[in-house]
Amino acid sequence: MAQRQIREVGDDLLRKKSREVEVVDDKIRQLLDDMYDTLKASNDGIGLAAPQVGVLKRVIVIDLGEEGDGKVYKLINPVITKRKGEQVCREGCLSVPGLLGDVVRPKEVTVEALDENGKKVVIKAKDLFAICLSHEIDHLDGILFIDKATEIFDADAEEE
């Protein structure tokens, strides 16, 4: 397992649409493990999409830590199949350091994906988990939170 370099805003790769994973194999599982290591090393993030580490594959990793259910979600080809309600959240991103933004996201989502063994999973998420899933799936389509933000803030000013 290894940490990978996180791409930052301005890198053209972050604006490209990721390709679906055709086969869930050891190479994809290694990517998921590396993404998890990279996420944990960041100390700030709760989710990471493959384009953020330079790979145009439809793969995301989410670990909400204490705010979640204790599970690590490693998802392949995730698709939001249902959305319900709205919530405004203040988001940040490992690929957009120093900025936060207010974004309107669904209050609840249903996501279909494959797990790291290629088994189909259906996840019903709400609140922070729904925000994180929506944010990471946007990355797979080349969309950053700053594209959807109604207001952008300096993260350092927010902490003062």
N, C-alpha and C positions, 0 to 999 in steps of 0.2 A: 504494500500500500504506500501511496505517496501523495504529497501535497502538490497541487498544480497551481500555476500562476493564474490569478483572477484578471480577466480582461476588464478594462475600464472604458467608460463613455468616450467616444472618439474612435474606438476600434471598430472598423467596418463590419467585422464578423458579428458583433452584437446586433446588427441591424438586418441580418439575413435570416431567412426561414429555415428551420431545422428539418432534417429528413427523418421519416419514420424508421424505427429499428425493425429490420426484417427478421433477424434471428437473435434470440436472447442466448448469448453464449458467454464463455469465460471472459472474453474481451469486454463485453458490456458490463458484466459483473465487476470487473477490475475498474472500469470507468466509474461505476457507482461507488465503489469503495474509495477510490481516489477523491471523488467529489465529496464524500462524507468527511474524509480526513481534512480536506481543504476547508470545508464549512466549519468544522470544529476548531481548526487552527485560527479562523478569523475572529473568534470570540464574540462577534457581534451578530452574525447572520443566523437566520432560522430556516433558510432555504437557498438552494443553488440549482441553477439550470446548466446543462452541458455547454451551451454557447458561452457561458461566463468563464469556462476553462478552455475555450478554443475548440470545442467539438460540436459540429452541427448535427447533433442527434437529438431526438425527442426524448430526453431523459432528465428527470429532476430528482432532487433529494430534499427532504424536509425533516427537520428535527426541532419541534417547538420547545424542547427542554421542559422546564418546570411549568410552562404555560400550557403544555399539551398533555397528551395521554401517556407519555413515556415511551411511545413508539417512534422509531425512525422509519420514514416512508421513502422507499426507493422505487420510483415509478417510471415505467417505460411507456411511451406513446400515450400520455394522459390526455383526456378530452373531457371538457366540461359538458355534460349532457343536460343538466338542469341548473337554473339559477332562480333564486327567490329572494325578494326584498332588496334593500340597499343599506349600506353603511358607509360613512366617510371615515377614512383612517389616515393617520399620518405614517407614511411609508418612507423607508430608506432602502438602499441597495448596495451590496458589496461592489457592484460595478459602477456606482455613481457616488463615490466617496464625498463626504462633506455636505451633501444636500438631503433634505427631507421634503416631502410633498404631501398635500392632502389629495387623496384619490377616492373616488366613489367606486365601491366594489359591491358585489352581491353579499347579502347577509348570510345566505346559505348556498352551497353548490353540491351537485352530485358529479363525481368524476369517475370515469371508467378508464382503466389502465391495465398494464401487465405488471406483475411484481418481478423481482430479480430472478425468479425461476420460470418466468414465462406464463404464469397462471393469471387469468383474468381476475381483477379485483374491482369492486365498486365501493367508493368511499363517499359517505355523506358527511359534509363538513359545514360548520357554521363559525361565525365570529372570526377570530384570528386565523384559524385553520383555513377558512374559506378565502380570506384575504391572501394568505401565503400561497395557496394553490393557484389562485387567479394570477397573482404576480409572477410566479415561476412559469406557468403555462404561457403567459404573455411573452416571456423571454424566448420561448420556442418559436414564436412568430416574429421575432425581431422588434418587439415592443418593450420600451422601458417605462417605468412608472412616471418619469418626467414628461412623457408624451400624453399622459392622462391626467396629470396633476392640475387641480384648479388653482393651487398656490404652491410656490416653491420657497423653502426656507433654508437658511444657513444652519447646518446641524450644530456647529459650535455655538452659535448664538442661542439655540434652543436649550443647550445644557447649562447655560449660565443662570 
